[in-house]
Amino acid sequence: MTVEIVTEPAPENLWTGSGRATGAPPTSMIERMTLILDAFDAATPTLTLLGLAERTGLPRSTVHRILDQMIRLRWLAHTPGGYRLGLRVLELGGLAAEQNELREVVGPLLYELSQRTGLVGHLAVLDGREVLFLDRSGGRSRVLIPTRVGGRLPAHSTAVGKALLATLEPGIAEAALRGNAVARTARTIVDRAELHRELARIRNRQGVAVDTEESLPGVGCVAVPIRGRGVAVAAISLSGTVNGERTALDTARLARALAEVAKEASRTLAPRHPH
């Protein structure tokens, strides 16, 4: 990361580092970024541009300029209510997983479902054009499915990714799909128009997404989104080995089981994010 030093009068007082000003503002880009990151807390995980300017004491124009860079670098992310901490914070902080709220809530439910079905369970979030796996649970096919916590895959080639893309407004989904889609297997959907038709089909199926050897040869997957206050916060899936039509997954049965887990997870998450 390039450090930008701005020539300004030396500050008369130190800032607290807690996101609230106690004197003159810091002068370096790193200090300003830290100030913005520190403005978020458990009580206010989402802040508007105005809220960030008020909490940091920085000019709105300065905050806006820095926000653009922090979003591009994934320190922050856009959210319906403004801005929130981005996935880079999760990755570098190693919030591995046991400290991650989603994993804490969904992990036990996903594990039980994986044990019951014998399939590999995944919990993932959307990060641009990729999905980031936050959790993975056993299943008899575990060794044959080379996914891992913290791993990534192109969203358009996975059931969890398509389930999440289908929850976005068409214009936002289009931005997420911008660029050439990579074909991971012979079955990966890479045509932009066909991808949008696939997302429309997922919406018509109440969010159920299917991946039949689109990401990994010999692996099929069924996924549904987990919603929090109407917004999809993650997706869960069940994956197993398939061999064409002879050993296809029972999509309808798995979708019902996943939907129940997603509904229970949403109920548990809701009280933690009151209006």
Short mmCIF file of the C-alpha atoms (twelve columns), coordinates in Angstrom:
data_MODEL
# 
_entry.id   MODEL 
# 
loop_
_atom_site.group_PDB 
_atom_site.id 
_atom_site.type_symbol 
_atom_site.label_atom_id 
_atom_site.label_alt_id 
_atom_site.label_comp_id 
_atom_site.label_asym_id 
_atom_site.label_seq_id 
_atom_site.Cartn_x 
_atom_site.Cartn_y 
_atom_site.Cartn_z 
_atom_site.pdbx_PDB_model_num 
ATOM 1   C CA . MET A 1   0.000   0.000   0.000   1 
ATOM 2   C CA . THR A 2   1.365   3.434   -0.907  1 
ATOM 3   C CA . VAL A 3   1.622   5.838   2.003   1 
ATOM 4   C CA . GLU A 4   0.622   9.376   1.122   1 
ATOM 5   C CA . ILE A 5   2.068   12.125  3.278   1 
ATOM 6   C CA . VAL A 6   0.056   15.333  3.113   1 
ATOM 7   C CA . THR A 7   1.748   18.592  4.040   1 
ATOM 8   C CA . GLU A 8   -0.411  20.272  6.671   1 
ATOM 9   C CA . PRO A 9   0.205   22.170  9.906   1 
ATOM 10  C CA . ALA A 10  1.359   19.896  12.701  1 
ATOM 11  C CA . PRO A 11  -1.485  18.784  14.962  1 
ATOM 12  C CA . GLU A 12  -1.678  20.367  18.364  1 
ATOM 13  C CA . ASN A 13  -3.288  17.384  20.042  1 
ATOM 14  C CA . LEU A 14  -3.231  13.651  19.501  1 
ATOM 15  C CA . TRP A 15  -6.303  11.791  18.349  1 
ATOM 16  C CA . THR A 16  -7.605  8.977   20.467  1 
ATOM 17  C CA . GLY A 17  -7.565  6.285   17.799  1 
ATOM 18  C CA . SER A 18  -11.100 5.392   18.811  1 
ATOM 19  C CA . GLY A 19  -12.748 7.034   15.843  1 
ATOM 20  C CA . ARG A 20  -13.580 10.314  17.619  1 
ATOM 21  C CA . ALA A 21  -11.580 13.493  17.339  1 
ATOM 22  C CA . THR A 22  -9.958  15.140  20.367  1 
ATOM 23  C CA . GLY A 23  -7.735  17.607  18.496  1 
ATOM 24  C CA . ALA A 24  -6.290  18.385  15.063  1 
ATOM 25  C CA . PRO A 25  -6.676  15.635  12.475  1 
ATOM 26  C CA . PRO A 26  -3.854  13.226  11.609  1 
ATOM 27  C CA . THR A 27  -1.836  14.006  8.503   1 
ATOM 28  C CA . SER A 28  -0.850  10.680  6.940   1 
ATOM 29  C CA . MET A 29  -3.074  8.448   4.836   1 
ATOM 30  C CA . ILE A 30  -2.466  5.502   7.143   1 
ATOM 31  C CA . GLU A 31  -3.602  7.499   10.161  1 
ATOM 32  C CA . ARG A 32  -6.717  8.666   8.329   1 
ATOM 33  C CA . MET A 33  -7.569  5.149   7.170   1 
ATOM 34  C CA . THR A 34  -7.128  3.889   10.709  1 
ATOM 35  C CA . LEU A 35  -9.378  6.658   11.980  1 
ATOM 36  C CA . ILE A 36  -12.087 5.615   9.523   1 
ATOM 37  C CA . LEU A 37  -11.770 1.935   10.438  1 
ATOM 38  C CA . ASP A 38  -11.925 2.784   14.138  1 
ATOM 39  C CA . ALA A 39  -15.164 4.711   13.603  1 
ATOM 40  C CA . PHE A 40  -17.033 1.417   13.313  1 
ATOM 41  C CA . ASP A 41  -18.038 -0.457  16.422  1 
ATOM 42  C CA . ALA A 42  -20.440 -3.172  17.509  1 
ATOM 43  C CA . ALA A 43  -23.266 -0.692  18.012  1 
ATOM 44  C CA . THR A 44  -22.780 0.928   14.596  1 
ATOM 45  C CA . PRO A 45  -21.473 -1.658  12.099  1 
ATOM 46  C CA . THR A 46  -22.792 0.515   9.235   1 
ATOM 47  C CA . LEU A 47  -22.076 4.212   8.789   1 
ATOM 48  C CA . THR A 48  -22.990 6.813   6.175   1 
ATOM 49  C CA . LEU A 49  -20.540 9.268   4.629   1 
ATOM 50  C CA . LEU A 50  -21.920 11.982  6.909   1 
ATOM 51  C CA . GLY A 51  -21.635 9.706   9.939   1 
ATOM 52  C CA . LEU A 52  -18.002 8.912   9.142   1 
ATOM 53  C CA . ALA A 53  -17.179 12.578  8.657   1 
ATOM 54  C CA . GLU A 54  -18.777 13.449  12.001  1 
ATOM 55  C CA . ARG A 55  -17.053 10.631  13.871  1 
ATOM 56  C CA . THR A 56  -13.615 11.236  12.408  1 
ATOM 57  C CA . GLY A 57  -13.724 15.010  12.197  1 
ATOM 58  C CA . LEU A 58  -12.313 14.814  8.676   1 
ATOM 59  C CA . PRO A 59  -13.795 16.904  5.843   1 
ATOM 60  C CA . ARG A 60  -16.494 15.065  3.892   1 
ATOM 61  C CA . SER A 61  -14.530 15.488  0.662   1 
ATOM 62  C CA . THR A 62  -11.480 13.895  2.270   1 
ATOM 63  C CA . VAL A 63  -13.499 11.013  3.690   1 
ATOM 64  C CA . HIS A 64  -15.191 10.411  0.339   1 
ATOM 65  C CA . ARG A 65  -11.853 10.293  -1.477  1 
ATOM 66  C CA . ILE A 66  -10.380 7.848   1.039   1 
ATOM 67  C CA . LEU A 67  -13.522 5.706   1.031   1 
ATOM 68  C CA . ASP A 68  -13.206 5.169   -2.724  1 
ATOM 69  C CA . GLN A 69  -9.704  3.786   -2.229  1 
ATOM 70  C CA . MET A 70  -10.651 1.676   0.796   1 
ATOM 71  C CA . ILE A 71  -13.546 0.100   -1.095  1 
ATOM 72  C CA . ARG A 72  -11.304 -0.664  -4.048  1 
ATOM 73  C CA . LEU A 73  -8.820  -2.321  -1.692  1 
ATOM 74  C CA . ARG A 74  -11.655 -4.166  0.142   1 
ATOM 75  C CA . TRP A 75  -11.058 -2.524  3.538   1 
ATOM 76  C CA . LEU A 76  -14.651 -1.270  3.312   1 
ATOM 77  C CA . ALA A 77  -17.728 -2.327  1.356   1 
ATOM 78  C CA . HIS A 78  -20.946 -0.669  0.236   1 
ATOM 79  C CA . THR A 79  -24.092 -1.703  2.062   1 
ATOM 80  C CA . PRO A 80  -27.725 -0.503  1.742   1 
ATOM 81  C CA . GLY A 81  -27.242 1.725   4.800   1 
ATOM 82  C CA . GLY A 82  -23.892 3.211   3.806   1 
ATOM 83  C CA . TYR A 83  -20.525 1.570   4.456   1 
ATOM 84  C CA . ARG A 84  -19.336 -1.392  6.507   1 
ATOM 85  C CA . LEU A 85  -16.023 -3.100  7.195   1 
ATOM 86  C CA . GLY A 86  -14.833 -5.127  4.207   1 
ATOM 87  C CA . LEU A 87  -13.643 -8.681  3.826   1 
ATOM 88  C CA . ARG A 88  -9.966  -7.714  3.896   1 
ATOM 89  C CA . VAL A 89  -10.447 -6.930  7.583   1 
ATOM 90  C CA . LEU A 90  -11.842 -10.435 8.066   1 
ATOM 91  C CA . GLU A 91  -9.048  -12.070 6.115   1 
ATOM 92  C CA . LEU A 92  -6.122  -10.180 7.629   1 
ATOM 93  C CA . GLY A 93  -7.592  -10.227 11.097  1 
ATOM 94  C CA . GLY A 94  -7.846  -13.959 10.693  1 
ATOM 95  C CA . LEU A 95  -11.238 -13.754 12.083  1 
ATOM 96  C CA . ALA A 96  -11.210 -17.017 11.481  1 
ATOM 97  C CA . ALA A 97  -13.957 -18.260 11.620  1 
ATOM 98  C CA . GLU A 98  -14.765 -19.064 15.241  1 
ATOM 99  C CA . GLN A 99  -14.846 -15.314 15.861  1 
ATOM 100 C CA . ASN A 100 -17.038 -14.619 12.873  1 
ATOM 101 C CA . GLU A 101 -20.666 -14.071 13.738  1 
ATOM 102 C CA . LEU A 102 -21.993 -15.849 10.681  1 
ATOM 103 C CA . ARG A 103 -19.886 -18.909 11.297  1 
ATOM 104 C CA . GLU A 104 -20.797 -18.895 14.975  1 
ATOM 105 C CA . VAL A 105 -24.494 -19.011 14.115  1 
ATOM 106 C CA . VAL A 106 -24.482 -21.118 10.959  1 
ATOM 107 C CA . GLY A 107 -21.582 -23.477 11.726  1 
ATOM 108 C CA . PRO A 108 -23.408 -25.849 14.113  1 
ATOM 109 C CA . LEU A 109 -26.485 -25.941 11.881  1 
ATOM 110 C CA . LEU A 110 -24.380 -26.658 8.811   1 
ATOM 111 C CA . TYR A 111 -22.449 -29.370 10.615  1 
ATOM 112 C CA . GLU A 112 -25.635 -31.133 11.694  1 
ATOM 113 C CA . LEU A 113 -27.021 -30.952 8.158   1 
ATOM 114 C CA . SER A 114 -23.790 -32.262 6.697   1 
ATOM 115 C CA . GLN A 115 -23.783 -35.173 9.131   1 
ATOM 116 C CA . ARG A 116 -27.399 -35.964 8.321   1 
ATOM 117 C CA . THR A 117 -26.982 -35.907 4.544   1 
ATOM 118 C CA . GLY A 118 -23.434 -37.191 4.226   1 
ATOM 119 C CA . LEU A 119 -22.616 -34.244 1.978   1 
ATOM 120 C CA . VAL A 120 -20.076 -31.440 2.335   1 
ATOM 121 C CA . GLY A 121 -21.568 -28.215 3.675   1 
ATOM 122 C CA . HIS A 122 -20.273 -24.759 2.792   1 
ATOM 123 C CA . LEU A 123 -20.926 -21.260 4.130   1 
ATOM 124 C CA . ALA A 124 -19.809 -18.461 1.810   1 
ATOM 125 C CA . VAL A 125 -20.127 -14.722 1.206   1 
ATOM 126 C CA . LEU A 126 -19.899 -12.746 -2.014  1 
ATOM 127 C CA . ASP A 127 -16.786 -10.614 -2.528  1 
ATOM 128 C CA . GLY A 128 -16.927 -8.911  -5.904  1 
ATOM 129 C CA . ARG A 129 -16.816 -11.592 -8.584  1 
ATOM 130 C CA . GLU A 130 -15.732 -14.306 -6.143  1 
ATOM 131 C CA . VAL A 131 -17.129 -16.204 -3.189  1 
ATOM 132 C CA . LEU A 132 -15.130 -16.491 0.020   1 
ATOM 133 C CA . PHE A 133 -15.685 -19.665 2.039   1 
ATOM 134 C CA . LEU A 134 -16.176 -18.980 5.749   1 
ATOM 135 C CA . ASP A 135 -16.909 -22.541 6.823   1 
ATOM 136 C CA . ARG A 136 -16.902 -26.117 5.593   1 
ATOM 137 C CA . SER A 137 -18.374 -29.205 7.235   1 
ATOM 138 C CA . GLY A 138 -17.479 -32.873 6.705   1 
ATOM 139 C CA . GLY A 139 -19.453 -35.341 4.651   1 
ATOM 140 C CA . ARG A 140 -18.375 -38.573 3.001   1 
ATOM 141 C CA . SER A 141 -17.142 -36.709 -0.113  1 
ATOM 142 C CA . ARG A 142 -14.877 -34.431 1.935   1 
ATOM 143 C CA . VAL A 143 -11.582 -35.681 0.512   1 
ATOM 144 C CA . LEU A 144 -12.827 -35.424 -3.077  1 
ATOM 145 C CA . ILE A 145 -13.951 -31.795 -2.802  1 
ATOM 146 C CA . PRO A 146 -10.835 -29.576 -2.489  1 
ATOM 147 C CA . THR A 147 -12.426 -26.513 -0.905  1 
ATOM 148 C CA . ARG A 148 -11.144 -24.880 2.271   1 
ATOM 149 C CA . VAL A 149 -12.045 -22.179 4.771   1 
ATOM 150 C CA . GLY A 150 -10.642 -18.913 3.435   1 
ATOM 151 C CA . GLY A 151 -10.581 -20.268 -0.110  1 
ATOM 152 C CA . ARG A 152 -12.151 -18.541 -3.090  1 
ATOM 153 C CA . LEU A 153 -13.889 -19.514 -6.314  1 
ATOM 154 C CA . PRO A 154 -15.465 -17.501 -9.136  1 
ATOM 155 C CA . ALA A 155 -19.049 -16.722 -8.102  1 
ATOM 156 C CA . HIS A 156 -20.568 -17.505 -11.518 1 
ATOM 157 C CA . SER A 157 -19.309 -21.094 -11.394 1 
ATOM 158 C CA . THR A 158 -20.611 -22.041 -7.935  1 
ATOM 159 C CA . ALA A 159 -24.058 -22.650 -6.504  1 
ATOM 160 C CA . VAL A 160 -23.373 -20.391 -3.502  1 
ATOM 161 C CA . GLY A 161 -22.134 -17.642 -5.811  1 
ATOM 162 C CA . LYS A 162 -25.116 -17.844 -8.139  1 
ATOM 163 C CA . ALA A 163 -27.510 -17.924 -5.164  1 
ATOM 164 C CA . LEU A 164 -25.971 -14.663 -3.915  1 
ATOM 165 C CA . LEU A 165 -25.744 -12.999 -7.334  1 
ATOM 166 C CA . ALA A 166 -29.439 -13.743 -7.888  1 
ATOM 167 C CA . THR A 167 -30.337 -11.655 -4.812  1 
ATOM 168 C CA . LEU A 168 -28.746 -8.529  -6.305  1 
ATOM 169 C CA . GLU A 169 -30.479 -5.917  -8.393  1 
ATOM 170 C CA . PRO A 170 -29.862 -6.687  -12.095 1 
ATOM 171 C CA . GLY A 171 -27.631 -3.649  -12.521 1 
ATOM 172 C CA . ILE A 172 -25.471 -4.606  -9.540  1 
ATOM 173 C CA . ALA A 173 -25.343 -8.220  -10.698 1 
ATOM 174 C CA . GLU A 174 -24.201 -6.987  -14.108 1 
ATOM 175 C CA . ALA A 175 -21.349 -5.075  -12.466 1 
ATOM 176 C CA . ALA A 176 -20.367 -8.167  -10.485 1 
ATOM 177 C CA . LEU A 177 -20.287 -10.212 -13.703 1 
ATOM 178 C CA . ARG A 178 -18.342 -7.596  -15.665 1 
ATOM 179 C CA . GLY A 179 -15.369 -8.936  -17.571 1 
ATOM 180 C CA . ASN A 180 -14.675 -12.333 -19.066 1 
ATOM 181 C CA . ALA A 181 -16.107 -15.236 -17.098 1 
ATOM 182 C CA . VAL A 182 -13.611 -18.044 -16.649 1 
ATOM 183 C CA . ALA A 183 -14.632 -21.580 -17.636 1 
ATOM 184 C CA . ARG A 184 -13.475 -23.884 -14.843 1 
ATOM 185 C CA . THR A 185 -15.039 -26.936 -16.486 1 
ATOM 186 C CA . ALA A 186 -16.804 -27.760 -19.744 1 
ATOM 187 C CA . ARG A 187 -20.123 -27.092 -17.963 1 
ATOM 188 C CA . THR A 188 -19.320 -23.609 -16.578 1 
ATOM 189 C CA . ILE A 189 -21.730 -20.946 -17.830 1 
ATOM 190 C CA . VAL A 190 -19.600 -18.186 -19.336 1 
ATOM 191 C CA . ASP A 191 -22.008 -16.450 -21.715 1 
ATOM 192 C CA . ARG A 192 -23.213 -13.207 -20.053 1 
ATOM 193 C CA . ALA A 193 -26.782 -13.479 -21.384 1 
ATOM 194 C CA . GLU A 194 -27.066 -17.092 -20.280 1 
ATOM 195 C CA . LEU A 195 -25.733 -16.175 -16.834 1 
ATOM 196 C CA . HIS A 196 -28.490 -13.592 -16.457 1 
ATOM 197 C CA . ARG A 197 -31.067 -16.170 -17.559 1 
ATOM 198 C CA . GLU A 198 -29.653 -18.555 -14.972 1 
ATOM 199 C CA . LEU A 199 -30.006 -15.902 -12.258 1 
ATOM 200 C CA . ALA A 200 -33.611 -15.316 -13.343 1 
ATOM 201 C CA . ARG A 201 -34.308 -19.046 -13.026 1 
ATOM 202 C CA . ILE A 202 -32.828 -19.013 -9.517  1 
ATOM 203 C CA . ARG A 203 -35.104 -16.124 -8.526  1 
ATOM 204 C CA . ASN A 204 -38.086 -18.082 -9.849  1 
ATOM 205 C CA . ARG A 205 -37.023 -21.023 -7.655  1 
ATOM 206 C CA . GLN A 206 -37.122 -18.835 -4.518  1 
ATOM 207 C CA . GLY A 207 -33.344 -18.563 -4.450  1 
ATOM 208 C CA . VAL A 208 -32.384 -22.203 -4.961  1 
ATOM 209 C CA . ALA A 209 -29.191 -22.450 -7.058  1 
ATOM 210 C CA . VAL A 210 -27.691 -25.581 -8.560  1 
ATOM 211 C CA . ASP A 211 -24.198 -26.289 -9.819  1 
ATOM 212 C CA . THR A 212 -23.714 -29.521 -11.777 1 
ATOM 213 C CA . GLU A 213 -19.989 -29.900 -12.377 1 
ATOM 214 C CA . GLU A 214 -19.708 -26.191 -13.223 1 
ATOM 215 C CA . SER A 215 -16.937 -25.522 -10.719 1 
ATOM 216 C CA . LEU A 216 -15.320 -28.896 -10.169 1 
ATOM 217 C CA . PRO A 217 -15.537 -31.997 -12.381 1 
ATOM 218 C CA . GLY A 218 -17.566 -34.729 -10.734 1 
ATOM 219 C CA . VAL A 219 -19.024 -32.422 -8.072  1 
ATOM 220 C CA . GLY A 220 -22.599 -31.174 -7.803  1 
ATOM 221 C CA . CYS A 221 -23.975 -28.596 -5.400  1 
ATOM 222 C CA . VAL A 222 -27.259 -27.060 -4.198  1 
ATOM 223 C CA . ALA A 223 -27.346 -23.682 -2.413  1 
ATOM 224 C CA . VAL A 224 -29.715 -21.112 -0.914  1 
ATOM 225 C CA . PRO A 225 -29.105 -17.587 0.452   1 
ATOM 226 C CA . ILE A 226 -29.299 -16.584 4.114   1 
ATOM 227 C CA . ARG A 227 -31.120 -13.292 4.520   1 
ATOM 228 C CA . GLY A 228 -30.734 -10.730 7.260   1 
ATOM 229 C CA . ARG A 229 -33.265 -7.869  7.344   1 
ATOM 230 C CA . GLY A 230 -34.176 -8.664  3.750   1 
ATOM 231 C CA . VAL A 231 -30.586 -8.599  2.458   1 
ATOM 232 C CA . ALA A 232 -28.665 -11.751 1.593   1 
ATOM 233 C CA . VAL A 233 -25.714 -11.884 3.994   1 
ATOM 234 C CA . ALA A 234 -24.336 -15.280 2.954   1 
ATOM 235 C CA . ALA A 235 -25.254 -18.540 1.268   1 
ATOM 236 C CA . ILE A 236 -25.062 -22.166 2.358   1 
ATOM 237 C CA . SER A 237 -24.723 -25.244 0.203   1 
ATOM 238 C CA . LEU A 238 -24.437 -29.005 0.174   1 
ATOM 239 C CA . SER A 239 -21.981 -30.592 -2.243  1 
ATOM 240 C CA . GLY A 240 -21.362 -34.172 -3.270  1 
ATOM 241 C CA . THR A 241 -19.802 -36.256 -5.990  1 
ATOM 242 C CA . VAL A 242 -21.920 -36.872 -9.057  1 
ATOM 243 C CA . ASN A 243 -21.556 -38.942 -12.193 1 
ATOM 244 C CA . GLY A 244 -23.877 -37.489 -14.790 1 
ATOM 245 C CA . GLU A 245 -27.526 -38.401 -14.391 1 
ATOM 246 C CA . ARG A 246 -26.704 -41.691 -12.674 1 
ATOM 247 C CA . THR A 247 -25.726 -40.115 -9.391  1 
ATOM 248 C CA . ALA A 248 -27.318 -36.663 -9.552  1 
ATOM 249 C CA . LEU A 249 -28.145 -34.901 -6.282  1 
ATOM 250 C CA . ASP A 250 -31.745 -34.839 -5.063  1 
ATOM 251 C CA . THR A 251 -32.085 -31.095 -5.598  1 
ATOM 252 C CA . ALA A 252 -35.613 -30.696 -4.232  1 
ATOM 253 C CA . ARG A 253 -34.899 -32.575 -0.990  1 
ATOM 254 C CA . LEU A 254 -31.608 -30.789 -0.367  1 
ATOM 255 C CA . ALA A 255 -33.125 -27.399 -1.160  1 
ATOM 256 C CA . ARG A 256 -35.832 -27.949 1.484   1 
ATOM 257 C CA . ALA A 257 -33.243 -28.946 4.082   1 
ATOM 258 C CA . LEU A 258 -31.037 -25.952 3.270   1 
ATOM 259 C CA . ALA A 259 -34.002 -23.575 3.338   1 
ATOM 260 C CA . GLU A 260 -34.855 -24.706 6.867   1 
ATOM 261 C CA . VAL A 261 -31.292 -24.082 8.042   1 
ATOM 262 C CA . ALA A 262 -31.227 -20.688 6.303   1 
ATOM 263 C CA . LYS A 263 -34.521 -19.726 7.950   1 
ATOM 264 C CA . GLU A 264 -33.287 -20.742 11.393  1 
ATOM 265 C CA . ALA A 265 -30.012 -18.877 10.875  1 
ATOM 266 C CA . SER A 266 -31.924 -15.750 9.797   1 
ATOM 267 C CA . ARG A 267 -34.085 -15.915 12.945  1 
ATOM 268 C CA . THR A 268 -30.981 -16.210 15.125  1 
ATOM 269 C CA . LEU A 269 -29.151 -13.391 13.370  1 
ATOM 270 C CA . ALA A 270 -32.130 -10.990 13.400  1 
ATOM 271 C CA . PRO A 271 -32.045 -10.105 17.144  1 
ATOM 272 C CA . ARG A 272 -28.350 -9.227  16.796  1 
ATOM 273 C CA . HIS A 273 -29.170 -6.635  14.154  1 
ATOM 274 C CA . PRO A 274 -32.255 -4.821  15.431  1 
ATOM 275 C CA . HIS A 275 -33.811 -1.985  13.402  1 
# 
